[in-house]
Amino acid sequence: MDKPVSEDVKTFRDLINEVQKPGLCGKCGGCVSFCSADNLGALKTGDDGTPMFADEEKCLQCGICYMICPNTYDLDSELEDKFGWVPPIGPVKGLRSAKTTDVQVAKQCTDGGVVTSLLLYLKDKGMIEAALVSKSKGPFQKAPFLAATREDIISAAGSHFDESFSVVELGARYSTYSSAMTQLKRLRGTSMDRIAMVGTPCQIRTVRKMQALGVIPSDIIKYCFGLFCWENFSFDDLQKDELGRQYDFRLADVIKVNVREDFKIHLRDGRIIHVPLDVIDSLARPACLFCPDFSAEFSDVSFGGIGSADGYTTVLLRSEKGRELYEKAVGEGYIKETTYPSIQETRSDRTRMKAKVVGFTQKKRARAFKNLRASKTTLFHSPHTGSKRS
């Protein structure tokens, strides 16, 4: 039987033409994980992570895959209204500089370990059953990981800025939309249904779109923790070797990497290699150069190193739920905040921190819109049309 399709509904075929062909696909996997077509065998993920048709004849042409893509903007107004987005960087109910009080977490984390400590608090209090995170496999490699124990959460602490993990992991664990709904309902009470997710801005945006549409299984994600993200990187062996020669380090000696005002490579001998962001830009995933979101504007809490001293995390409290969680974790000693001699100095430093985040946001947004205007896609000729960002 022929499937009735509205002329207004855009499908995965449109995603191929408007997002993949111009090089905008971030390979987040949302279209494969959550679209009802996946359960019918219409979509799959290629060897390099690119979503593709497995059997186009099985596609329901429902348009869900198109709407939830982080690089389409059909739902901008709805998304911003639902999650209270305000200019210039989304909702900010509080801004803090803090660090973990856990010695083990502090040794392993990238900045101040606040993300890991909040996850541990949620797990200890029974507020989540697991956390969807990325876990390092090497200095420039990471993979999706469902951390179901305290040990799992701690083992995943720290960041490595290579290919971002795919939300396919969530769909693989909990099945997907459409006919899987019945199965998911049967699993309620016997399987995990309270998850915290840690992700980059594009991943958070995809999940929030799913939640705005009420698409299962995004309902199991109770907390969205977003990471400040200038860009993620694709390092092949040649590029890694060239970077090591240029800056005099061996890949085997890298402990961790992170981004603040530049790209920092921490080595076992205590040295820190500083690489300018414009050098690292040449290694960035192409889709990252089109992304306008630096500080994960749709998260419950977002985190990064920008604006804080070494060993501390800059924390943006975005939702009321995120603010309450953070304050309880501080109150129970999981996290320690930076202290100041006076209220005036507190306000001054937090103003400075926010200015840093806004500055990076403006730079990333300007870069994205410049690249979007220069691209061949027709999707972004008027980015954020009708939204508060215009």
ROMILUM-779901 format. One record per residue (C-alpha): x negated, y negated, z negated; residue number from 1. Coordinates in pm, 1 decimal, decimal comma, padded with zeros to 6 digits. Layout:
N
east/north/up/dovo
X/Y/Z/NUM
...
***
This chain:
390
east/north/up/dovo
00000,0/00000,0/00000,0/1
-00133,1/-00341,4/00087,6/2
-00221,1/-00560,6/-00208,5/3
-00040,7/-00895,6/-00214,1/4
-00297,0/-01174,5/-00241,6/5
-00226,9/-01543,3/-00289,6/6
-00420,8/-01771,3/-00060,4/7
-00518,6/-01967,9/-00371,5/8
-00684,6/-01668,9/-00540,9/9
-01058,1/-01641,9/-00489,5/10
-01213,4/-01298,0/-00518,9/11
-01551,7/-01131,2/-00543,6/12
-01597,5/-01190,4/-00171,3/13
-01587,5/-01564,5/-00249,0/14
-01845,2/-01515,4/-00525,0/15
-02076,8/-01353,7/-00273,1/16
-02039,4/-01644,2/-00031,1/17
-02032,2/-01931,8/-00278,3/18
-02259,5/-01814,1/-00559,3/19
-02483,3/-01527,3/-00451,5/20
-02582,9/-01642,2/-00102,9/21
-02690,3/-01991,5/-00215,9/22
-02898,7/-01830,8/-00492,7/23
-02683,6/-01937,5/-00786,6/24
-02605,8/-01594,7/-00934,1/25
-02759,8/-01554,5/-01278,7/26
-02691,6/-01179,2/-01292,1/27
-02509,9/-01213,5/-01624,6/28
-02293,1/-00915,2/-01528,6/29
-01966,4/-01069,5/-01642,7/30
-01787,2/-00995,8/-01317,9/31
-01886,3/-00628,8/-01335,9/32
-01823,7/-00582,6/-01707,6/33
-01495,3/-00756,0/-01753,7/34
-01311,9/-00768,6/-01424,1/35
-01032,8/-00514,7/-01389,9/36
-01179,9/-00409,9/-01057,4/37
-01473,7/-00247,8/-01234,4/38
-01254,0/00018,6/-01388,8/39
-01131,1/00112,6/-01042,6/40
-01481,3/00149,2/-00908,2/41
-01475,4/-00167,6/-00697,9/42
-01786,5/-00334,1/-00842,7/43
-02125,6/-00218,4/-00954,9/44
-02462,9/-00362,6/-01046,1/45
-02753,3/-00320,8/-00805,8/46
-03101,4/-00209,6/-00903,6/47
-03211,0/-00572,7/-00946,2/48
-02905,6/-00664,9/-01153,2/49
-02710,0/-00828,1/-00872,0/50
-02334,0/-00756,2/-00882,6/51
-02201,8/-00601,1/-00561,9/52
-01912,7/-00409,0/-00415,6/53
-01909,7/-00037,4/-00482,4/54
-01587,5/00000,6/-00280,8/55
-01416,1/-00316,8/-00163,6/56
-01097,1/-00124,6/-00085,0/57
-01050,2/-00061,4/-00457,2/58
-01065,6/-00430,9/-00547,4/59
-00740,8/-00561,7/-00698,6/60
-00822,3/-00911,2/-00571,5/61
-00698,2/-01049,3/-00903,2/62
-00949,6/-01335,2/-00907,6/63
-01074,7/-01266,2/-01261,0/64
-01433,4/-01212,9/-01148,6/65
-01435,2/-01552,0/-00977,4/66
-01282,8/-01740,8/-01268,9/67
-01518,4/-01600,8/-01534,5/68
-01838,6/-01660,6/-01339,9/69
-02043,4/-01920,9/-01530,9/70
-02121,2/-02091,2/-01199,9/71
-01760,4/-02167,4/-01106,5/72
-01568,6/-02452,0/-01262,4/73
-01201,8/-02371,5/-01208,6/74
-01146,6/-02334,8/-01584,1/75
-01348,0/-02635,7/-01699,4/76
-01060,6/-02839,1/-01838,0/77
-00903,3/-02539,4/-02012,6/78
-01238,9/-02433,2/-02156,0/79
-01322,8/-02779,3/-02283,6/80
-00979,3/-02825,1/-02441,7/81
-00979,6/-02482,9/-02608,4/82
-01328,0/-02519,8/-02758,9/83
-01320,8/-02894,5/-02824,4/84
-01594,0/-03006,3/-02588,0/85
-01694,1/-03373,3/-02620,2/86
-01973,1/-03568,3/-02450,2/87
-02265,3/-03571,8/-02431,7/88
-02356,2/-03220,9/-02557,6/89
-02031,6/-03065,3/-02678,1/90
-01896,8/-03058,9/-03034,7/91
-02144,0/-03121,2/-03317,0/92
-01999,4/-03079,2/-03667,3/93
-02343,5/-03081,7/-03820,2/94
-02711,8/-03081,0/-03729,1/95
-02977,4/-02919,1/-03945,1/96
-03340,2/-02814,6/-03947,3/97
-03385,1/-02489,7/-04137,6/98
-03572,7/-02162,9/-04173,4/99
-03517,9/-01812,8/-04304,3/100
-03603,0/-01715,0/-04659,8/101
-03671,7/-01354,5/-04555,8/102
-04046,5/-01289,2/-04536,3/103
-04008,6/-01004,2/-04287,3/104
-03789,3/-01211,6/-04055,6/105
-04026,8/-01508,6/-04081,5/106
-04318,5/-01295,8/-03961,0/107
-04133,1/-01182,6/-03650,9/108
-03915,5/-01476,0/-03547,6/109
-03987,3/-01731,7/-03276,8/110
-03898,8/-02050,0/-03464,0/111
-03738,7/-02050,5/-03807,8/112
-03550,1/-01720,1/-03798,6/113
-03211,0/-01879,0/-03868,9/114
-03030,2/-01675,3/-03601,4/115
-03151,7/-01348,7/-03750,6/116
-03067,7/-01459,4/-04104,0/117
-02712,1/-01551,5/-04004,9/118
-02669,6/-01211,9/-03840,6/119
-02799,3/-01043,1/-04155,6/120
-02554,2/-01242,7/-04365,9/121
-02263,9/-01140,3/-04142,2/122
-02372,1/-00776,3/-04154,9/123
-02430,7/-00774,2/-04530,9/124
-02088,9/-00926,1/-04598,7/125
-01910,0/-00683,1/-04367,7/126
-01798,6/-00963,7/-04137,4/127
-01941,7/-00789,1/-03830,0/128
-02022,1/-00431,1/-03746,2/129
-02299,1/-00508,3/-03497,9/130
-02468,8/-00783,5/-03301,8/131
-02522,8/-00795,7/-02927,4/132
-02873,3/-00934,5/-02886,8/133
-03179,5/-00898,0/-02668,2/134
-03477,3/-00698,0/-02789,4/135
-03832,8/-00742,8/-02672,6/136
-03992,7/-00459,3/-02480,9/137
-04316,3/-00647,4/-02419,6/138
-04459,1/-01001,9/-02404,4/139
-04249,1/-01090,0/-02100,3/140
-03980,3/-00824,4/-02112,4/141
-03656,1/-00779,0/-02301,9/142
-03343,6/-00570,0/-02278,5/143
-02988,7/-00581,7/-02414,9/144
-02954,0/-00421,9/-02754,6/145
-02658,4/-00350,5/-02980,1/146
-02797,3/-00396,8/-03330,7/147
-02580,7/-00193,5/-03567,2/148
-02799,1/-00200,0/-03881,6/149
-03003,5/-00453,6/-04076,2/150
-03317,0/-00286,1/-03945,4/151
-03189,6/-00317,8/-03588,8/152
-03118,9/-00688,1/-03635,3/153
-03462,8/-00760,4/-03779,6/154
-03636,4/-00555,4/-03509,1/155
-03477,5/-00777,0/-03242,7/156
-03599,1/-01105,3/-03396,4/157
-03805,0/-01324,9/-03168,1/158
-03764,9/-01443,0/-02811,0/159
-03936,2/-01366,5/-02483,8/160
-03836,5/-01587,6/-02193,7/161
-03806,8/-01350,0/-01903,4/162
-03493,2/-01221,8/-01725,9/163
-03190,9/-01290,4/-01945,7/164
-03002,6/-00985,0/-02065,9/165
-02677,8/-00885,7/-01905,3/166
-02338,2/-00882,0/-02071,8/167
-02284,7/-00555,6/-01885,0/168
-02399,4/-00393,9/-02210,7/169
-02079,7/-00504,1/-02378,3/170
-01863,3/-00360,1/-02104,7/171
-02062,1/-00038,1/-02099,0/172
-02008,6/00008,6/-02471,5/173
-01646,2/-00092,5/-02488,7/174
-01517,3/-00016,7/-02139,8/175
-01350,6/-00293,5/-01939,5/176
-01030,7/-00475,1/-01852,3/177
-00714,8/-00320,7/-01697,8/178
-00649,6/00051,1/-01748,6/179
-00915,0/00063,3/-02020,9/180
-00692,5/-00148,3/-02244,8/181
-00507,0/00160,6/-02363,3/182
-00831,7/00331,0/-02450,1/183
-00956,9/00021,8/-02631,2/184
-00639,5/00008,1/-02838,4/185
-00689,3/00371,1/-02939,3/186
-01042,2/00286,7/-03048,2/187
-00926,0/00005,9/-03274,8/188
-01001,1/00101,6/-03634,0/189
-01237,5/00380,0/-03532,0/190
-01482,8/00190,6/-03314,3/191
-01656,6/-00142,4/-03347,4/192
-01425,5/-00438,1/-03299,8/193
-01618,1/-00713,9/-03480,8/194
-01926,9/-00823,9/-03293,1/195
-02153,7/-01128,1/-03299,7/196
-02317,8/-01219,2/-02971,2/197
-02645,3/-01406,4/-02927,5/198
-02690,1/-01540,0/-02577,6/199
-02806,4/-01806,6/-02340,1/200
-02569,1/-02085,5/-02232,9/201
-02453,9/-01900,6/-01919,4/202
-02375,7/-01585,6/-02118,6/203
-02183,1/-01778,9/-02382,7/204
-01990,7/-01959,2/-02110,0/205
-01888,6/-01629,1/-01947,8/206
-01760,2/-01485,5/-02275,9/207
-01573,3/-01806,1/-02358,7/208
-01403,6/-01792,5/-02020,9/209
-01295,5/-01437,4/-02096,6/210
-01159,7/-01547,5/-02432,5/211
-00976,1/-01840,7/-02275,2/212
-00808,1/-01594,9/-02037,7/213
-00746,4/-01336,1/-02310,5/214
-00942,6/-01070,0/-02125,5/215
-01039,3/-00757,9/-02320,5/216
-01293,0/-00675,8/-02462,0/217
-01401,3/-01036,7/-02525,8/218
-01166,3/-01034,0/-02826,5/219
-01413,6/-00821,9/-03023,4/220
-01670,4/-01103,0/-03016,7/221
-01604,9/-01292,5/-03339,1/222
-01909,9/-01520,0/-03334,8/223
-02096,8/-01672,3/-03040,2/224
-02450,5/-01783,1/-03120,7/225
-02608,2/-01982,3/-02837,4/226
-02976,9/-02037,4/-02768,6/227
-03124,6/-02359,2/-02635,3/228
-03239,0/-02268,7/-02286,2/229
-03440,9/-02472,5/-02041,4/230
-03470,4/-02172,4/-01813,7/231
-03548,5/-01802,5/-01813,3/232
-03838,6/-01658,9/-01621,6/233
-03910,1/-01378,4/-01379,7/234
-04272,2/-01270,3/-01416,3/235
-04407,7/-01017,2/-01174,1/236
-04750,1/-00865,0/-01234,1/237
-04926,5/-01103,8/-00998,4/238
-04778,6/-01413,9/-01161,2/239
-04863,7/-01287,5/-01509,5/240
-05224,6/-01220,4/-01405,4/241
-05258,0/-01563,7/-01246,5/242
-05114,0/-01735,1/-01553,7/243
-05359,4/-01546,2/-01776,3/244
-05658,2/-01641,7/-01561,7/245
-05553,3/-02004,7/-01540,2/246
-05506,8/-02041,6/-01915,8/247
-05766,4/-01788,4/-02033,2/248
-05562,9/-01522,0/-02211,9/249
-05482,5/-01155,1/-02171,9/250
-05126,7/-01029,3/-02158,2/251
-05208,5/-00766,0/-02422,0/252
-05297,7/-01043,9/-02667,7/253
-04963,1/-01223,6/-02647,3/254
-04758,1/-01203,1/-02968,4/255
-04463,9/-01420,5/-02867,5/256
-04365,1/-01707,8/-02643,2/257
-04120,3/-01992,9/-02687,6/258
-04020,3/-02326,5/-02542,5/259
-04031,0/-02657,1/-02723,2/260
-04164,9/-02964,5/-02546,2/261
-04365,6/-02720,0/-02335,5/262
-04403,9/-02343,1/-02290,4/263
-04597,7/-02202,4/-02586,8/264
-04781,8/-01869,5/-02571,3/265
-04890,3/-01739,3/-02912,5/266
-05196,9/-01511,3/-02914,8/267
-05323,4/-01257,5/-03166,4/268
-05636,8/-01461,3/-03238,6/269
-05422,8/-01752,9/-03357,0/270
-05452,5/-01962,5/-03042,6/271
-05144,9/-02124,5/-02892,5/272
-05152,0/-02184,0/-02518,1/273
-04946,3/-02483,0/-02404,0/274
-04818,5/-02460,6/-02047,2/275
-04635,0/-02761,9/-01897,9/276
-04271,8/-02695,4/-01810,2/277
-04324,6/-02802,5/-01449,4/278
-04578,5/-02520,0/-01413,2/279
-04334,2/-02268,4/-01561,0/280
-04054,9/-02403,6/-01338,1/281
-04216,9/-02225,7/-01046,3/282
-04155,8/-01893,4/-01227,0/283
-03796,5/-01970,7/-01326,2/284
-03508,4/-01757,7/-01208,3/285
-03352,6/-01950,3/-00916,9/286
-03009,0/-01960,5/-01081,5/287
-03152,7/-02137,5/-01386,7/288
-03243,4/-02438,7/-01175,1/289
-02870,8/-02493,8/-01110,8/290
-02755,1/-02462,7/-01472,8/291
-02656,2/-02789,5/-01647,0/292
-02623,0/-02650,7/-02002,2/293
-02929,3/-02673,3/-02227,2/294
-02785,3/-02634,1/-02577,3/295
-02512,9/-02366,8/-02535,3/296
-02233,0/-02618,4/-02563,9/297
-01951,3/-02364,4/-02608,1/298
-02105,3/-02163,4/-02893,4/299
-02004,4/-02152,4/-03259,9/300
-02361,8/-02238,3/-03355,7/301
-02653,6/-02309,0/-03125,7/302
-03023,2/-02287,2/-03203,9/303
-03364,4/-02385,0/-03073,9/304
-03701,5/-02529,8/-03160,0/305
-03655,0/-02871,1/-03000,5/306
-03663,3/-03146,1/-03263,1/307
-03781,9/-02935,6/-03557,5/308
-04128,8/-02884,1/-03702,1/309
-04313,6/-02559,5/-03632,6/310
-04161,9/-02275,4/-03832,1/311
-03816,6/-02435,9/-03839,3/312
-03506,0/-02399,9/-03625,6/313
-03287,1/-02683,7/-03502,7/314
-02927,2/-02580,7/-03574,8/315
-02619,5/-02736,2/-03411,8/316
-02298,6/-02647,6/-03595,9/317
-02030,6/-02660,3/-03327,8/318
-01712,5/-02489,3/-03448,3/319
-01555,0/-02504,0/-03792,7/320
-01605,6/-02128,6/-03819,8/321
-01974,1/-02170,9/-03738,5/322
-02015,0/-02452,2/-03990,5/323
-01852,4/-02251,7/-04270,5/324
-02067,0/-01948,2/-04195,0/325
-02389,3/-02148,1/-04197,3/326
-02307,4/-02327,2/-04523,0/327
-02222,9/-02000,3/-04698,6/328
-02550,0/-01843,7/-04578,4/329
-02742,8/-02145,1/-04712,0/330
-02551,6/-02132,2/-05038,5/331
-02637,7/-01766,5/-05090,6/332
-03005,9/-01818,3/-05017,1/333
-03040,1/-01658,1/-04674,8/334
-03152,7/-01989,4/-04523,4/335
-03349,8/-02288,0/-04655,1/336
-03298,8/-02634,7/-04508,3/337
-03558,0/-02906,5/-04457,0/338
-03540,7/-03151,1/-04745,9/339
-03593,5/-03526,1/-04726,8/340
-03688,0/-03787,7/-04989,8/341
-03377,9/-03997,1/-04922,5/342
-03041,6/-04000,5/-04747,9/343
-03174,3/-04265,4/-04510,0/344
-03463,5/-04042,3/-04401,3/345
-03224,8/-03748,5/-04362,5/346
-03003,7/-03947,6/-04129,1/347
-03299,4/-04088,9/-03939,5/348
-03454,9/-03748,5/-03875,1/349
-03125,3/-03589,8/-03770,8/350
-03063,6/-03877,9/-03532,6/351
-03409,0/-03816,8/-03385,5/352
-03339,3/-03443,8/-03351,9/353
-03009,8/-03501,7/-03173,8/354
-03176,7/-03751,1/-02940,5/355
-03428,2/-03480,8/-02846,2/356
-03151,6/-03232,2/-02762,9/357
-02956,9/-03493,2/-02567,9/358
-03271,8/-03588,2/-02377,1/359
-03342,1/-03229,7/-02270,7/360
-02975,5/-03186,8/-02181,1/361
-02981,8/-03493,2/-01958,8/362
-03298,1/-03373,8/-01784,0/363
-03158,5/-03026,5/-01724,1/364
-02822,3/-03161,9/-01608,5/365
-02988,1/-03404,2/-01367,0/366
-03204,9/-03125,0/-01226,2/367
-02903,8/-02898,3/-01184,2/368
-02689,2/-03155,6/-01006,9/369
-02977,2/-03254,0/-00778,5/370
-03026,6/-02891,3/-00678,1/371
-02652,8/-02831,1/-00643,9/372
-02611,4/-03126,5/-00410,2/373
-02903,4/-03002,1/-00202,7/374
-02774,8/-02643,7/-00187,3/375
-02570,9/-02500,7/00095,2/376
-02277,7/-02406,6/-00124,9/377
-01952,4/-02599,3/-00104,3/378
-01867,0/-02500,6/-00459,5/379
-02042,4/-02781,6/-00638,6/380
-01999,8/-03089,4/-00422,0/381
-01812,8/-03250,0/-00713,3/382
-01939,7/-03063,0/-01021,9/383
-01713,0/-03075,1/-01325,8/384
-01435,0/-03244,2/-01129,3/385
-01157,7/-03339,2/-01366,9/386
-01358,4/-03251,7/-01676,8/387
-01492,2/-03473,4/-01951,3/388
-01841,8/-03439,2/-01807,0/389
-01762,3/-03625,2/-01486,4/390
***
